[in-house]
Amino acid sequence: MSTPFKTVGIIGKHGASSASDTVKQLISCLRKQQLEVLLDRDSLDLSKTPGNDITLVDRRELGQRCDLAIVVGGDGTLLNAARELVDHDVPLLGINLGRLGFLTDIPPTDLSTNLSRIFAGEYKEESRNMLHAQVIRNGETVSNSTAFNDVVVHKFNAARMIEYETFIDDQFVNTTRSDGLIVSTPTGSTAYALSSGGPIVHPSLNALVLVPICPHTMSYRPIVVDGNSRVDIIVHDLTHTSARVTCDGQISLALSDGDRVSIQKKPRPIRLIHPSAYNYFSILRAKLHWGKRL
């Protein structure tokens, strides 16, 4: 079976010397498959990348030209790549150099074997929802951002709660004082949302998860809503505290009193490639240290 992937882009964790050896091995594997290789210009210390015939491109050109992007790093590296490549409809494959590896599920030790099988057509592909977040200030949009895991409205720089109103599809939900509110995709339900007491939501579900962070009421529990919903969060009374909105823990913007953060699903999902043996529940058992089968 011929591979559908003819041009492969490589994105490595920025500034991580540990990725260099894996990238060398990856380039060697791709050359053996007689594939065109593109290397993200800003991903690695290029002085440690062998050969002078590797095509260096910026992230945008990589998205336009490649059939597959291979991400070398941890989940954070893949989150960053997903935000920048989702609109190019490029599938991502993750090689795990991080700690957890919920999204980057190929270990470097099995790189050659897994890649050979994937390029022979033995793989699973899935689509994961992503989020679009707008910040609206005095009736004007001042920021547009994308998130794979979550959009978080949170306190900043002080041990004080923030006050905000929440609306779902223009229906008022509540007014709350807390450390913040996490709006998560199913993928993000095993990230910050899980740490804050939220449920684990299977990534195949079309859902949004709203998880308050340390709410000043015992009755405010996490809520799971339809994935096509629009969530609006309006922050109030920032006289003695400050607030920010953060996407995937990587993109952050200061909020002003009265700002509205509007969050909804992006029209296009991100595509992920997994080895054919990939199993979501096996990942949960391994990463969350659940009990093994008796």
C-alpha positions as semicolon CSV with decimal commas, in nm:
position;residue;x (nm);y (nm);z (nm)
1;M;0,000;0,000;0,000
2;S;0,151;0,336;-0,102
3;T;0,166;0,604;0,163
4;P;-0,059;0,911;0,132
5;F;0,222;1,114;0,287
6;K;0,469;1,240;0,026
7;T;0,598;1,553;0,197
8;V;0,660;1,544;0,572
9;G;0,726;1,843;0,796
10;I;0,923;1,820;1,121
11;I;0,853;2,045;1,419
12;G;1,076;2,011;1,724
13;K;1,059;2,156;2,072
14;H;1,217;2,499;2,056
15;G;1,553;2,516;2,232
16;A;1,548;2,151;2,343
17;S;1,884;1,987;2,282
18;S;1,727;1,652;2,376
19;A;1,527;1,664;2,052
20;S;1,835;1,678;1,830
21;D;1,917;1,305;1,831
22;T;1,554;1,212;1,771
23;V;1,529;1,453;1,479
24;K;1,844;1,303;1,325
25;Q;1,691;0,958;1,356
26;L;1,361;1,084;1,217
27;I;1,525;1,244;0,913
28;S;1,708;0,919;0,843
29;C;1,383;0,720;0,858
30;L;1,204;0,962;0,626
31;R;1,485;0,954;0,373
32;K;1,470;0,576;0,365
33;Q;1,103;0,613;0,272
34;Q;1,210;0,849;-0,010
35;L;0,993;1,131;0,123
36;E;1,046;1,503;0,089
37;V;1,144;1,646;0,428
38;L;1,071;2,000;0,548
39;L;1,218;2,127;0,875
40;D;1,052;2,405;1,075
41;R;1,306;2,687;1,075
42;D;1,250;2,795;1,435
43;S;1,212;2,458;1,601
44;L;1,566;2,344;1,671
45;D;1,925;2,450;1,706
46;L;2,005;2,399;1,339
47;S;2,377;2,362;1,404
48;K;2,295;2,020;1,547
49;T;2,091;1,915;1,246
50;P;2,291;1,703;1,003
51;G;2,313;1,758;0,632
52;N;2,281;2,063;0,413
53;D;2,001;1,937;0,193
54;I;1,718;1,974;0,443
55;T;1,463;2,233;0,331
56;L;1,408;2,493;0,604
57;V;1,067;2,663;0,603
58;D;0,861;2,879;0,834
59;R;0,556;2,731;1,005
60;R;0,311;2,875;0,751
61;E;0,494;2,731;0,449
62;L;0,529;2,399;0,627
63;G;0,152;2,389;0,672
64;Q;0,093;2,474;0,308
65;R;0,331;2,216;0,164
66;C;0,337;1,907;0,385
67;D;0,097;1,611;0,392
68;L;0,196;1,522;0,748
69;A;0,362;1,712;1,032
70;I;0,565;1,512;1,283
71;V;0,604;1,686;1,618
72;V;0,908;1,599;1,831
73;G;0,862;1,706;2,192
74;G;0,593;1,691;2,457
75;D;0,223;1,769;2,459
76;G;0,299;2,142;2,483
77;T;0,493;2,130;2,156
78;L;0,203;1,955;1,986
79;L;-0,049;2,204;2,128
80;N;0,152;2,486;1,974
81;A;0,178;2,309;1,639
82;A;-0,194;2,228;1,636
83;R;-0,293;2,592;1,685
84;E;-0,074;2,702;1,395
85;L;-0,153;2,419;1,153
86;V;-0,523;2,347;1,210
87;D;-0,636;2,583;0,934
88;H;-0,407;2,404;0,687
89;D;-0,582;2,070;0,756
90;V;-0,248;1,897;0,814
91;P;-0,254;1,579;1,027
92;L;-0,012;1,566;1,321
93;L;0,191;1,275;1,453
94;G;0,357;1,312;1,793
95;I;0,690;1,171;1,914
96;N;0,703;1,199;2,291
97;L;1,003;1,360;2,459
98;G;0,796;1,507;2,741
99;R;0,653;1,379;3,067
100;L;0,291;1,279;3,011
101;G;0,246;1,232;2,639
102;F;-0,133;1,222;2,612
103;L;-0,102;1,353;2,255
104;T;0,253;1,258;2,159
105;D;0,221;0,883;2,183
106;I;0,525;0,740;2,000
107;P;0,838;0,686;2,214
108;P;1,173;0,757;2,041
109;T;1,283;0,399;2,110
110;D;1,010;0,267;1,877
111;L;1,042;0,540;1,617
112;S;1,162;0,337;1,318
113;T;0,916;0,051;1,365
114;N;0,616;0,279;1,414
115;L;0,700;0,502;1,119
116;S;0,748;0,206;0,885
117;R;0,403;0,077;0,975
118;I;0,240;0,418;0,948
119;F;0,389;0,480;0,603
120;A;0,264;0,134;0,504
121;G;-0,088;0,254;0,585
122;E;-0,116;0,094;0,928
123;Y;-0,241;0,382;1,142
124;K;-0,548;0,535;1,301
125;E;-0,665;0,887;1,227
126;E;-0,898;1,087;1,448
127;S;-1,034;1,441;1,455
128;R;-1,024;1,650;1,772
129;N;-1,224;1,966;1,839
130;M;-1,045;2,296;1,893
131;L;-1,164;2,628;2,032
132;H;-1,177;2,984;1,907
133;A;-1,167;3,261;2,168
134;Q;-1,248;3,628;2,115
135;V;-1,199;3,911;2,361
136;I;-1,457;4,184;2,309
137;R;-1,392;4,522;2,472
138;N;-1,637;4,811;2,446
139;G;-1,807;4,638;2,155
140;E;-1,487;4,578;1,957
141;T;-1,291;4,256;1,913
142;V;-0,940;4,313;2,049
143;S;-0,809;3,957;2,032
144;N;-0,866;3,630;1,845
145;S;-0,696;3,311;1,964
146;T;-0,710;2,936;1,911
147;A;-0,687;2,662;2,174
148;F;-0,660;2,284;2,160
149;N;-0,690;2,203;2,531
150;D;-0,862;2,495;2,698
151;V;-0,938;2,863;2,731
152;V;-0,903;2,984;3,090
153;V;-1,022;3,312;3,240
154;H;-0,830;3,349;3,565
155;K;-0,702;3,580;3,835
156;F;-0,353;3,718;3,797
157;N;-0,082;3,853;4,025
158;A;-0,282;3,855;4,349
159;A;-0,434;3,608;4,593
160;R;-0,781;3,746;4,524
161;M;-1,078;3,595;4,346
162;I;-1,229;3,748;4,036
163;E;-1,598;3,800;3,970
164;Y;-1,756;3,707;3,639
165;E;-2,085;3,620;3,470
166;T;-2,124;3,314;3,251
167;F;-2,365;3,278;2,959
168;I;-2,423;2,974;2,736
169;D;-2,586;3,053;2,401
170;D;-2,699;3,389;2,544
171;Q;-2,868;3,219;2,840
172;F;-2,749;3,341;3,179
173;V;-2,589;3,064;3,387
174;N;-2,453;3,235;3,698
175;T;-2,241;3,503;3,859
176;T;-1,941;3,360;4,039
177;R;-1,645;3,461;4,248
178;S;-1,357;3,218;4,203
179;D;-0,997;3,191;4,090
180;G;-1,125;3,147;3,735
181;L;-1,315;2,933;3,487
182;I;-1,177;2,668;3,249
183;V;-1,357;2,607;2,921
184;S;-1,214;2,283;2,789
185;T;-1,237;2,056;2,488
186;P;-1,267;1,682;2,549
187;T;-0,895;1,663;2,474
188;G;-0,827;1,921;2,744
189;S;-1,040;1,735;2,998
190;T;-0,726;1,543;3,103
191;A;-0,524;1,863;3,150
192;Y;-0,590;2,166;3,376
193;A;-0,961;2,082;3,390
194;L;-0,882;1,742;3,545
195;S;-0,661;1,907;3,808
196;S;-0,953;2,133;3,899
197;G;-1,197;1,848;3,953
198;G;-1,349;1,821;3,607
199;P;-1,464;1,498;3,441
200;I;-1,270;1,301;3,181
201;V;-1,457;1,333;2,851
202;H;-1,383;1,096;2,565
203;P;-1,226;1,293;2,277
204;S;-1,476;1,156;2,024
205;L;-1,759;1,346;2,194
206;N;-1,875;1,685;2,068
207;A;-1,877;1,862;2,403
208;L;-1,745;2,155;2,603
209;V;-1,652;2,129;2,969
210;L;-1,685;2,425;3,207
211;V;-1,480;2,380;3,524
212;P;-1,465;2,652;3,793
213;I;-1,133;2,700;3,973
214;C;-1,181;2,716;4,352
215;P;-1,532;2,869;4,340
216;H;-1,658;3,048;4,652
217;T;-1,960;2,821;4,668
218;M;-1,983;2,448;4,733
219;S;-2,270;2,405;4,487
220;Y;-2,093;2,512;4,168
221;R;-1,991;2,189;3,996
222;P;-1,834;2,134;3,652
223;I;-2,080;2,139;3,362
224;V;-2,065;1,949;3,032
225;V;-2,254;2,116;2,746
226;D;-2,305;2,064;2,375
227;G;-1,990;2,119;2,173
228;N;-2,166;2,362;1,941
229;S;-2,249;2,597;2,228
230;R;-2,105;2,945;2,264
231;V;-1,975;3,033;2,608
232;D;-1,945;3,398;2,710
233;I;-1,761;3,508;3,023
234;I;-1,784;3,872;3,135
235;V;-1,540;3,987;3,402
236;H;-1,641;4,253;3,656
237;D;-1,498;4,457;3,941
238;L;-1,126;4,440;3,867
239;T;-1,050;4,744;4,084
240;H;-0,848;4,549;4,340
241;T;-0,738;4,252;4,130
242;S;-0,644;4,164;3,774
243;A;-0,751;3,894;3,531
244;R;-0,621;3,731;3,216
245;V;-0,741;3,491;2,950
246;T;-0,497;3,213;2,861
247;C;-0,514;2,957;2,580
248;D;-0,345;2,620;2,634
249;G;-0,128;2,776;2,905
250;Q;0,076;2,938;2,626
251;I;-0,106;3,246;2,492
252;S;-0,215;3,507;2,746
253;L;-0,388;3,846;2,737
254;A;-0,471;4,089;3,017
255;L;-0,842;4,160;3,064
256;S;-1,012;4,486;3,154
257;D;-1,326;4,543;3,359
258;G;-1,630;4,452;3,150
259;D;-1,442;4,249;2,889
260;R;-1,635;3,964;2,730
261;V;-1,450;3,643;2,643
262;S;-1,650;3,454;2,380
263;I;-1,555;3,089;2,325
264;Q;-1,682;2,838;2,072
265;K;-1,568;2,541;1,868
266;K;-1,354;2,612;1,564
267;P;-1,520;2,506;1,238
268;R;-1,222;2,286;1,146
269;P;-1,091;2,014;1,382
270;I;-0,728;1,909;1,410
271;R;-0,636;1,569;1,263
272;L;-0,417;1,334;1,467
273;I;-0,235;1,024;1,343
274;H;-0,176;0,734;1,585
275;P;-0,013;0,392;1,554
276;S;-0,267;0,122;1,469
277;A;-0,241;-0,019;1,824
278;Y;-0,346;0,314;1,980
279;N;-0,610;0,280;2,252
280;Y;-0,741;0,579;2,446
281;F;-0,808;0,383;2,763
282;S;-0,460;0,234;2,757
283;I;-0,327;0,590;2,747
284;L;-0,540;0,681;3,050
285;R;-0,420;0,378;3,244
286;A;-0,056;0,451;3,167
287;K;-0,059;0,827;3,221
288;L;-0,294;0,842;3,521
289;H;-0,156;0,526;3,685
290;W;-0,487;0,347;3,697
291;G;-0,502;-0,012;3,817
292;K;-0,415;-0,291;3,576
293;R;-0,654;-0,565;3,471
294;L;-0,674;-0,847;3,728
